[in-house]
Amino acid sequence: MRRSSGYLLLTCALVIALGVTATITVKLYGEARSTTSASAQWKAEADGWEALARRSTRHDAVVSKQNRALVRRYNRLVASTETRQRQLLLAVQRAQQAATVKEAASAAAAAQVAADQPYSGSSSGSGAAAQAAPAAQPAPAQAPASAAS
């Protein structure tokens, strides 16, 4: 019996050793596999972030270029608007001056005509204006007869 209990004890020790070895092997394999999996996951996530950074950099470069072009167009528009406003104001001033000169010349011509005509002696209050008007328009006697009717 002693012999069989020794074999039994040896067999039990061997089974326990195999069980522990199997457990340790499975545990180590699982950790190695999860470490590889975590490493692969981390690498995939890092690759994703790097790709996002590259896309963002390219997008920022394109948007910056578009913004610079927009600023140049806006600055040209402002400059041309200022130039055209100056030109318009000068044209308006010249037109006003020409109109003032024309009115002054017209008034001087009317005064000259009034001075050249003898005073009619009418007692109406608009003697100078009444005399200046016929000089600017043809006399009623010269108008055709059909226009009078």
C-alpha positions as CSV (number, residue, x, y, z in Angstrom):
1,M,0.0,0.0,0.0
2,R,2.8,2.2,0.6
3,R,3.8,1.8,-2.9
4,S,0.4,2.7,-4.3
5,S,0.1,5.7,-2.1
6,G,3.4,6.9,-3.4
7,Y,2.3,6.5,-7.0
8,L,-0.9,8.2,-6.1
9,L,0.8,11.1,-4.5
10,L,3.2,11.4,-7.4
11,T,0.3,11.2,-9.9
12,C,-1.6,13.9,-8.0
13,A,1.5,16.1,-7.9
14,L,2.0,15.6,-11.6
15,V,-1.7,16.5,-12.4
16,I,-1.5,19.5,-10.2
17,A,1.8,20.6,-11.8
18,L,0.3,20.2,-15.3
19,G,-2.9,22.1,-14.2
20,V,-0.8,25.0,-12.8
21,T,1.4,25.0,-15.9
22,A,-1.6,25.0,-18.2
23,T,-3.2,27.8,-16.2
24,I,0.0,29.9,-16.2
25,T,0.4,29.3,-20.0
26,V,-3.1,30.3,-20.7
27,K,-2.8,33.4,-18.5
28,L,0.5,34.5,-20.1
29,Y,-0.9,33.8,-23.6
30,G,-4.0,35.9,-22.8
31,E,-1.9,38.8,-21.5
32,A,0.4,38.7,-24.5
33,R,-2.6,38.6,-26.8
34,S,-4.3,41.5,-25.0
35,T,-1.1,43.4,-24.9
36,T,-0.8,42.9,-28.7
37,S,-4.4,43.9,-29.1
38,A,-4.0,47.0,-26.9
39,S,-0.8,47.9,-28.8
40,A,-2.6,47.4,-32.1
41,Q,-5.5,49.5,-30.9
42,W,-3.2,52.3,-29.7
43,K,-1.4,52.3,-33.0
44,A,-4.6,52.4,-34.9
45,E,-5.9,55.3,-32.8
46,A,-2.5,57.2,-33.1
47,D,-2.7,56.7,-36.9
48,G,-6.2,58.1,-36.9
49,W,-5.1,61.2,-35.0
50,E,-2.1,61.7,-37.3
51,A,-4.4,61.5,-40.4
52,L,-6.7,64.0,-38.8
53,A,-3.8,66.3,-38.1
54,R,-2.6,66.0,-41.7
55,R,-6.1,66.8,-43.1
56,S,-6.5,69.7,-40.7
57,T,-3.1,71.1,-41.7
58,R,-4.0,70.9,-45.4
59,H,-7.4,72.4,-44.8
60,D,-5.9,75.3,-42.8
61,A,-3.5,76.0,-45.6
62,V,-6.2,76.1,-48.2
63,V,-8.5,78.3,-46.1
64,S,-5.5,80.7,-45.3
65,K,-4.8,81.0,-49.0
66,Q,-8.5,81.7,-49.8
67,N,-8.6,84.3,-47.0
68,R,-5.5,86.1,-48.3
69,A,-7.0,86.2,-51.8
70,L,-10.2,87.6,-50.3
71,V,-8.3,90.3,-48.4
72,R,-6.5,91.3,-51.6
73,R,-9.8,91.5,-53.5
74,Y,-11.4,93.6,-50.7
75,N,-8.4,96.0,-50.5
76,R,-8.5,96.5,-54.3
77,L,-12.3,97.1,-54.0
78,V,-11.8,99.7,-51.3
79,A,-9.0,101.5,-53.2
80,S,-11.0,101.6,-56.5
81,T,-14.1,102.8,-54.6
82,E,-12.1,105.6,-53.0
83,T,-10.7,106.6,-56.4
84,R,-14.2,106.5,-58.0
85,Q,-15.7,108.5,-55.2
86,R,-13.0,111.2,-55.6
87,Q,-13.6,111.3,-59.4
88,L,-17.4,111.5,-58.9
89,L,-17.0,114.4,-56.3
90,L,-14.7,116.3,-58.7
91,A,-17.1,115.8,-61.6
92,V,-20.0,117.0,-59.4
93,Q,-18.0,120.1,-58.3
94,R,-17.1,120.9,-61.9
95,A,-20.7,120.5,-63.0
96,Q,-21.8,122.8,-60.2
97,Q,-19.1,125.4,-61.0
98,A,-20.1,125.2,-64.7
99,A,-23.8,125.6,-63.8
100,T,-22.9,128.6,-61.6
101,V,-20.8,130.2,-64.3
102,K,-23.6,129.6,-66.9
103,E,-26.2,131.1,-64.5
104,A,-23.9,134.0,-63.9
105,A,-23.3,134.5,-67.6
106,S,-27.0,134.2,-68.4
107,A,-27.8,136.7,-65.7
108,A,-25.1,139.1,-67.0
109,A,-26.4,138.7,-70.5
110,A,-29.9,139.4,-69.4
111,A,-28.7,142.5,-67.5
112,Q,-26.8,143.6,-70.6
113,V,-29.9,143.2,-72.8
114,A,-31.9,145.1,-70.2
115,A,-29.3,147.8,-70.1
116,D,-29.2,148.0,-73.9
117,Q,-33.0,148.4,-74.3
118,P,-34.6,151.7,-73.5
119,Y,-36.7,152.0,-70.4
120,S,-40.4,151.6,-71.4
121,G,-41.6,153.6,-68.5
122,S,-44.2,151.1,-67.4
123,S,-45.2,151.3,-63.8
124,S,-45.4,147.6,-63.3
125,G,-43.1,146.2,-60.6
126,S,-41.5,143.7,-62.9
127,G,-40.2,146.0,-65.6
128,A,-36.6,144.6,-65.9
129,A,-37.9,141.0,-65.8
130,A,-40.6,141.8,-68.4
131,Q,-38.0,143.4,-70.7
132,A,-35.5,140.5,-70.3
133,A,-38.0,137.8,-71.2
134,P,-38.8,139.0,-74.7
135,A,-35.1,139.1,-75.6
136,A,-34.7,135.4,-74.7
137,Q,-37.8,134.3,-76.7
138,P,-39.1,135.3,-80.1
139,A,-41.6,138.1,-80.2
140,P,-45.3,137.1,-80.4
141,A,-45.8,138.9,-83.7
142,Q,-43.3,136.6,-85.4
143,A,-45.1,133.4,-84.3
144,P,-47.2,131.7,-87.0
145,A,-50.9,132.3,-87.0
146,S,-51.7,128.6,-86.4
147,A,-49.8,128.7,-83.1
148,A,-51.8,131.6,-81.8
149,S,-55.1,129.6,-82.2
